[in-house]
Every structure is written in structure tokens, then in C-alpha cells.
Amino acid sequence: MPSDPTPDRQRIYLDHAATRFPKPQIVLDTMHSFSQHSEAAMGRGAYRSSQHAGAIVAQLRREIAQWIAAENAQEISLHSNCTTALNAGIFGILGDSDHVVTTAAEHNSVLRPLHHLETLGRIQLTVVPVDRTGRVAVGPLLAAITPATRMVAVMHAANVNGVVQPIDEIGRALADRYPADAKPLLLSDTAQTFGHLPISVDQSHIDLLAAPGHKGGSGPLGTGFLYVRRRLHSQLRPSLFGGTGTHSESLQMPAEYPSSFEAGNMNVPALAGWLAGLQETRQQASPLQHLTASADESQHLAADLYKRLDAISGVRVIGRPKDLQLPIASIAIDGLPASDAAMILDSEFGIEVRSGLHCAALIHQAIDSPPDGTLRISCGSTTRRDELDQLAAALTELCR
Amino acid sequence: MPSDPTPDRQRIYLDHAATRFPKPQIVLDTMHSFSQHSEAAMGRGAYRSSQHAGAIVAQLRREIAQWIAAENAQEISLHSNCTTALNAGIFGILGDSDHVVTTAAEHNSVLRPLHHLETLGRIQLTVVPVDRTGRVAVGPLLAAITPATRMVAVMHAANVNGVVQPIDEIGRALADRYPADAKPLLLSDTAQTFGHLPISVDQSHIDLLAAPGHKGGSGPLGTGFLYVRRRLHSQLRPSLFGGTGTHSESLQMPAEYPSSFEAGNMNVPALAGWLAGLQETRQQASPLQHLTASADESQHLAADLYKRLDAISGVRVIGRPKDLQLPIASIAIDGLPASDAAMILDSEFGIEVRSGLHCAALIHQAIDSPPDGTLRISCGSTTRRDELDQLAAALTELCR
């Protein structure tokens, strides 16, 4: 096993948009304990440890449903990350000759599956431009809709600079303009906001929504979910095929969502850890109460981050959102490539940030990133103000 | 969190074909420790923790390659379980109007994706029958091959009764009969044998091979791999699309396997645990030395299991393999449905076994299972002989 190159040094982790660190202790301990004492595979045996695993998974579905105000826990399928969840949703609902409208701010986990369907000639795709802050305007987005439009795919917030999209306004506009049975479906990738900002699939008329467990969801890596509105379940087609523990005599996947989308052995220890993380994070509060407070903290942290960055001459903030809601920023440093800057911040200052294009193919032209991408700083609820001060001091030194 | 219904009781776990339990302590500890101290996302940042994650993943590929005698570590892509790996391989290589030959013994993780392609009219599928022990005969399998046959899919061993298929003989026969560039591809699902029995993709001329990490591989849940022979890499098409940390400016997945098959955030803590498990299991021995010894132990355990089952009047052994190589058995008890038997064994004797069809749709008719399936007993390297004695005593009581 390769040994950790930096076992004992100070670490200022500012890469929360990739994954939360540290995870709540209870997440790791629950996962460890479940693996050590039970480890039973879910729903495929008649013994009680196996049924216990099934009960954990059922409760996790209920918990997630509450966090996004879904009507029913059976609208949640569980996946190994957000990418697999988004692929399942996109391939699961789009049919031949559908038209899809999306934005240039999307992550490659949305752009690449859509582009793939387009190159196969199976869908038509319109990518609506975004402004210099990476935000899509509601008017042009709605104007791109045609009678053939089956889906509008808009992320909740961009992973490159934390800009929050007007998802609520878009959802309401769609619901206002179209009868329920003719409305284009709204799909939202909430990878950067689930667990950080409130979202309601009900109020925002979102039909499909995906998120990882390991970012704002406070869970371990290896977790993610897809929400699909119940009235669509009969139209879904699975894209992953295998054992489901049900209808085993059939060569077809079960017809019922979510089990139709959950082939193969579930990672129950990780799901148990995720459930513990969600419960611990909100304490006794309701998810909405917790998320309202979390949005407030997030906004303050974002303001404090951008205030420090704005003050450093030589640092160019890329795509600065007008409305700062998430503590994620992309910057460029005059005369220093982003990858070099990330390396120096790590080796000289113990500060971990990310450089490059951040798996987003199209947003960079709009926000005017350097060709090699940006230096991305992303904070989490455990980030302290003195860590931001140390970041500012390090960047100031780099700009000298 | 639902509480464990049976926290302190004695547990005789005989469901190793679903997942290994207990996992080696070092697997859980490595995973816990990696999550606690690093948790950096792999290959997507310029900082050292992230590069350390990349080094672990690279070493895991090399380790797995050695266990199956693959030529190159870059022939291994990593997945969240065996089902996702098999789907990636099957959808990744089969093209329109291909003919596929498979066996009635396969798990639904092979049968269902193939059946799906058949119902779409994209492939033609021939399912070769198996004998009363679940074994496929080489002659009829080869006879089913037509000039249009692109793939022969044969599992290494059946999860229902542990029968080992003549994969080596099949691979050699294909290599003997066809020129290298016209040979049907051999795909093998080694879910029940990886880590238990030796297998060589080289000697057995296997072109695609998949396995989970969490069974014989001694790893945690949430892990699996796919092997694809290098000469096929240029023909592969991804079926999962998203961020790869490379070529982010492109709307297409990277062309190079394995990264073309690995979209989304990798579960590095689990992969680190798996690597530790593989290394710990083989100690200082080579994988082949370890697997040769393991096959021997496995054979003895299988003999001891079947000897006990054969001796109980009232127990009908289903599909008893002629050659006992894996300690997996399916049984039926006169007058007692399998699900009831599993429930009683659990609640009265603390013995955990599985009932039903075990996610295998077609083998049961051949081996003459009861309509509601079988009671499956599956042992692992940690199973003790006195546990088999207790199983035998409990079954004897059930048959009274």
C-alpha cells in the first residue's frame, strides 16, 4: 500500500466541492461497526440481519425524501454516486426524438450523457449560454423550449464557482406555462447543494433530481441518490441490469421503481453510514429547519471567502456570482498556472485546493477562465475563519 | 437508525456467496483510517493527498492484474460491484447484430443485460442448456457458435450450487478453433471464484472477466472490477458518462480504457480497503501460490459440507456437482418451504443461510429445484467444522 506522503502535517482542506472532509465521526463509525458486526446483504435472505439491512435502506429512503420534500420514499433510488444516478435518470426517461434543453454551466455528468444521446441521433440538444457569472437567464432558457422538448436539465449550483441557478423560478414558470401532462420534465443535478441549501421538488416542480451522499449529504464516498416523481415511474427504463432479489425467475428487471434501478449488491455499510450522517447533521431539527440555518451559514462563509479573495491584488476572481450563496470560488493568479499554484499551496502551506477545469466542459468560456482552468477553493461547514486567513496570506505571498 | 435485532447472539454465517463475513480486520481499519485521515478524491487535484489516492488506485489495478494473470494493470477498470462491471463489459463490446452464446447457469447480472439487448433486437442470444448439476457441456456450447457469434459468456462457477464450469477447456477450444482475429470473445463472470480458485485470463484465453471485491476478493462492499484484454480497448464504448478528471474540456468520454469506463468520483476508501485485503490475504505468497492453496482448502470444505448434507435423510441436495470445488450447496427439505427453513434456522439456531432463486433465472429447472427455490448454504475460509456440525444438527432437527 502506498504510504501517505504527509501523515502528520497541518492540512487546510478546501476541496469540499469534491468531497466533504472530515466526515462526521458517526458516519465512519457506523460504517465500520455495520461492516464488523452485520455486513448482511440486503433483501436477499430470510434471516434477520439481512432484514435489518433492508430496514436501514428503507429508512434512508424516507430520510432523503424529507430532505428534498419528496412525497414518497419510493421515489428515491440509491446509487454509488451522483454520476450513476444522473445517468440512470437521463437514460431512463429520454426516448427517441426527444428534445432536451440544458445550460452551459452543467457538470460533465449531465453534459456527457446528453451529448452521447445527441451523437447517437437519439435526442436533439440545445445548450443555453450562461452569463459571465455562469448563471442561466430564465427567459432564454424558456425560449429554447419547443413542442418536442421532453426535458429541461438545470443544475442547482455550479461546482466551478458556486453560482446558484434560478431553479425555483424555472420550475414554477414551466408549471405555469404548460399543463401537467405536457410539461417538459425538469431534471436538476444538486451535487453542490444537497445538504447545504433547501430545495423542494414539490415547490420547484422538479421531476428528477440527483445528488451524491458524500458532499453536503455528510455521507461516505460510494453513495448517491436519484429522485423520480411518481407519475413518471411507469415510463422509466432501467439502464443497469442484474440481480434485484425480486422476480428472480424473470429475465427482465422488475417493473417497479426504485428496485428497477437498483441491480446488484447494495453497499449497505455505506448507506448505514450515510443515514447516520444525515440524522446527526440535522440533530433534532427537521431537514428544512436545518437547511435554512445551513443556507445562512453558507452565505456568511461565502461572503467571508470572497471578501478575502477580492482584497488580494494579483488574484483574479473568475465568474464571481452576484448573489453569494455557496463558499466556492474559482480564481486565477497573474503569471502562475493554476496547477503550479495548487502544488505550491499544498507543499508550502498545507492548503489543499483543486486546479483545472473541474469536469465542466462549457462554463469556462463564459466566465473567462484561463485556458488551463482555474484554482478552485471550496469550503464546508467545518471550515474555520482562521483557515481562510491562512489561505489569504498564502495567496498574497504567491502574488508577490 | 433501525437497531440490530440480534446484537449479541451467536451467529453462524453461511451466506458467503452473497458477501464475505467477517471481512479481514485490516480491510475495515484501512477504510476507516483512509476516510478519517485523507478522504481526498482521486486524480482530480494537484495536491499530494489526492495523488496518494491515485497511487492506491494504481497499485490496486496492479494487484488485481496479478490475481488473474493479466498482462497489464491498465486492463483493469474499477466499478462499484460485479453487476456494474458486467454491464459495462457487455454493453461496451457488443454491437448490432452480434450473436451471443451463454449458459442457463448464469446469474441475472449476465442473463438480464443480454436478454435486454435481445429484446431490443440488437443481438441474437442462444442460451445453452446445462445438465442436472448445472454444468454446461463443452460440445453443445461450441456447437451453438455461428459465424455471427461475437461473444461466449460462461461464468466460472454457479452461485446456486457452486458447480464449476469448464471455462479453461472452453477458452482453449475457442483459441484452437478460430484465428485470433475471428475468435468469439470469451466473457467470464467470476463472482463466486475470484480470490478462491486460480484463474488465468492468459491460459484460459478469457477476453473479458468481472468480479466483485467483497466476496473472495476479501474487500469491502462497493467494489468490483472488469478486465478487458488490451487488443479490444479500441473497440470499447462506454455506457456511463460523466467527469473523469481528464479531457474535461471535451463533451466525450476519454478514448482510453480504463478511464473511459470510470466516470464519477471513485470510492477510494473502499478501494484502499480492498487493496489491503488482497495483500493481507495472500501474505508474502504470490497470488497463484495463495490461490492454489485456497482451492485445496475450498475443496476440503466443500467435501465436508456435502458429506454432512448427504447424511441427513429428509434433506435433498439440489444439483450436486460431480466435482466438489466450492463450499456452496443448495438443498430442499421435504415438506418445508425454503423460506420457512431459513427463518427457523436463523431464529432457533442462529444459522444464517439464504432461500429462494438466488438471482439466477434459468438454472433451477435443470437442477430440479422446488418452485420456490432452494435453501443455499455457502461457506467461506473462516467457516469452522464445528459450525458445519451445528448446521447438520439443526437440519436433522428440522427434518424430524
Interface residues (C-beta under 8 A of the other chain):
Chain A: M1 P2 D4 P5 T6 P7 R11 D15 A18 T19 R20 F21 P22 K23 L28 T30 M31 H32 S35 Q36 H37 S38 E39 A40 A41 R44 G45 A46 Y47 R48 S49 S50 Q51 H52 A55 I56 Q59 S80 N81 C82 T83 T84 L86 N87 H107 N108 S109 L111 R112 P113 H115 H116 T119 P212 H214 P220 L221 G222 S239 L240 F241 G242 G243 T244 G245 S248 E249 S250 L251 Q252 M253 A263 G264 N265 M266 N267 V268 P269 A270 A272 L275 A276 Q279 S339 A342 M343 L345 D346 S347 E352 V353 R354 S355 G356 L357 H358 C359 A360 A361 L362 H364 G373
Chain B: M1 P2 D4 P5 T6 P7 R11 D15 A18 T19 F21 P22 K23 L28 T30 M31 H32 S35 Q36 H37 S38 E39 A40 A41 R44 G45 A46 Y47 R48 S49 S50 Q51 H52 A55 I56 Q59 S80 N81 C82 T83 T84 L86 N87 H107 N108 S109 L111 R112 P113 H115 H116 T119 P212 H214 P220 L221 G222 S239 L240 F241 G242 G243 T244 G245 S248 E249 S250 L251 Q252 M253 A263 G264 N265 M266 N267 V268 P269 A270 A272 L275 A276 Q279 S339 A342 M343 L345 D346 S347 E352 V353 R354 S355 G356 L357 H358 C359 A360 A361 L362 H364 G373
